[in-house]
Amino acid sequence: MTRFAYPEGCFHIEPTPAQPQVAHCYGFFVFHHLRGKGLGHDLKQKQMSVLRGLGYDYATCTVDSNNQAQMRVLLWAGWDLLAEFKNSKTGGVTELWGCAIKKDAA
Ligand SMILES: CC(C)(COP(=O)(O)OP(=O)(O)OC[C@H]1O[C@@H](n2cnc3c(N)ncnc32)[C@H](O)[C@@H]1OP(=O)(O)O)[C@@H](O)C(=O)NCCC(=O)NCCS
């Protein structure tokens, strides 16, 4: 488990088993008392920078279909909705999102 922590929140990034050029991101959150101030966007940019720095080519994450704030964060950062499925654990709908990781300009 690889956890990254910043003053505004935290996230995890793991290589996908058998395809280590694809990262799976999870556990992304802004500290409760700091939410609604635009820091979700800021933290996502830090995550994108970490993904570039670690040399990943592509990243995925999942999000509950009711989580409008996280969807705004993903869309703003250039992520795409790939698929959705009925989640037999939550009873809700879970979305799978993905993003190609652009390399830093040389
Ligand atoms: C999702 C989360 C990271 C967003 O962080 P945040 O700092 O609260 O969000 P921001 O202030 O940066 O706002 C991001 C966007 O979401 C919108 N938003 C914020 N709170 C919202 C809410 N409760 N409902 C709908 N939209 C909301 C903002 O208006 C903004 O939209 P914009 O880009 O159109 O201006 C944060 O709410 C959080 O940690 N939630 C709990 C954990 C979680 O759900 N993590 C995601 C797991 S996949």
PDBQT file of the ligand as one rigid body, heavy atoms in Angstrom, charges set to zero:
ROOT
HETATM    1  C1  LIG A 201     -14.563  14.389  -3.331  1.00  0.00    +0.000 C 
HETATM    2  C2  LIG A 201     -13.648  15.362  -2.609  1.00  0.00    +0.000 C 
HETATM    3  C3  LIG A 201     -12.213  14.874  -2.736  1.00  0.00    +0.000 C 
HETATM    4  C4  LIG A 201     -13.757  16.735  -3.318  1.00  0.00    +0.000 C 
HETATM    5  O1  LIG A 201     -12.913  17.645  -2.654  1.00  0.00    +0.000 OA
HETATM    6  P1  LIG A 201     -13.402  19.117  -2.271  1.00  0.00    +0.000 P 
HETATM    7  O2  LIG A 201     -12.214  19.873  -1.823  1.00  0.00    +0.000 OA
HETATM    8  O3  LIG A 201     -14.565  19.027  -1.355  1.00  0.00    +0.000 OA
HETATM    9  O4  LIG A 201     -13.928  19.631  -3.675  1.00  0.00    +0.000 OA
HETATM   10  P2  LIG A 201     -13.637  21.034  -4.373  1.00  0.00    +0.000 P 
HETATM   11  O5  LIG A 201     -13.967  22.141  -3.418  1.00  0.00    +0.000 OA
HETATM   12  O6  LIG A 201     -12.261  21.016  -4.974  1.00  0.00    +0.000 OA
HETATM   13  O7  LIG A 201     -14.749  21.024  -5.495  1.00  0.00    +0.000 OA
HETATM   14  C5  LIG A 201     -14.608  20.184  -6.625  1.00  0.00    +0.000 C 
HETATM   15  C6  LIG A 201     -15.876  20.287  -7.468  1.00  0.00    +0.000 C 
HETATM   16  O8  LIG A 201     -16.923  19.563  -6.798  1.00  0.00    +0.000 OA
HETATM   17  C7  LIG A 201     -18.035  20.415  -6.562  1.00  0.00    +0.000 C 
HETATM   18  N1  LIG A 201     -18.566  20.019  -5.265  1.00  0.00    +0.000 N 
HETATM   19  C8  LIG A 201     -17.967  20.162  -4.061  1.00  0.00    +0.000 A 
HETATM   20  N2  LIG A 201     -18.745  19.646  -3.114  1.00  0.00    +0.000 NA
HETATM   21  C9  LIG A 201     -19.855  19.170  -3.737  1.00  0.00    +0.000 A 
HETATM   22  C10 LIG A 201     -21.031  18.511  -3.290  1.00  0.00    +0.000 A 
HETATM   23  N3  LIG A 201     -21.230  18.228  -2.000  1.00  0.00    +0.000 N 
HETATM   24  N4  LIG A 201     -21.955  18.160  -4.223  1.00  0.00    +0.000 NA
HETATM   25  C11 LIG A 201     -21.769  18.420  -5.527  1.00  0.00    +0.000 A 
HETATM   26  N5  LIG A 201     -20.665  19.037  -6.014  1.00  0.00    +0.000 NA
HETATM   27  C12 LIG A 201     -19.741  19.411  -5.118  1.00  0.00    +0.000 A 
HETATM   28  C13 LIG A 201     -17.476  21.816  -6.557  1.00  0.00    +0.000 C 
HETATM   29  O9  LIG A 201     -18.474  22.780  -6.879  1.00  0.00    +0.000 OA
HETATM   30  C14 LIG A 201     -16.416  21.702  -7.623  1.00  0.00    +0.000 C 
HETATM   31  O10 LIG A 201     -17.040  21.740  -8.892  1.00  0.00    +0.000 OA
HETATM   32  P3  LIG A 201     -16.507  22.691 -10.097  1.00  0.00    +0.000 P 
HETATM   33  O11 LIG A 201     -15.258  22.065 -10.572  1.00  0.00    +0.000 OA
HETATM   34  O12 LIG A 201     -17.597  22.618 -11.095  1.00  0.00    +0.000 OA
HETATM   35  O13 LIG A 201     -16.281  24.044  -9.510  1.00  0.00    +0.000 OA
HETATM   36  C15 LIG A 201     -14.036  15.536  -1.126  1.00  0.00    +0.000 C 
HETATM   37  O14 LIG A 201     -15.380  15.961  -1.053  1.00  0.00    +0.000 OA
HETATM   38  C16 LIG A 201     -13.860  14.282  -0.291  1.00  0.00    +0.000 C 
HETATM   39  O15 LIG A 201     -12.769  14.034   0.243  1.00  0.00    +0.000 OA
HETATM   40  N6  LIG A 201     -14.927  13.473  -0.157  1.00  0.00    +0.000 N 
HETATM   41  C17 LIG A 201     -14.908  12.261   0.674  1.00  0.00    +0.000 C 
HETATM   42  C18 LIG A 201     -14.036  11.188   0.073  1.00  0.00    +0.000 C 
HETATM   43  C19 LIG A 201     -14.419  10.868  -1.343  1.00  0.00    +0.000 C 
HETATM   44  O16 LIG A 201     -15.584  10.800  -1.701  1.00  0.00    +0.000 OA
HETATM   45  N7  LIG A 201     -13.363  10.647  -2.143  1.00  0.00    +0.000 N 
HETATM   46  C20 LIG A 201     -13.512  10.208  -3.499  1.00  0.00    +0.000 C 
HETATM   47  C21 LIG A 201     -13.490   8.711  -3.519  1.00  0.00    +0.000 C 
HETATM   48  S1  LIG A 201     -13.601   8.102  -5.174  1.00  0.00    +0.000 SA
ENDROOT
TORSDOF 0
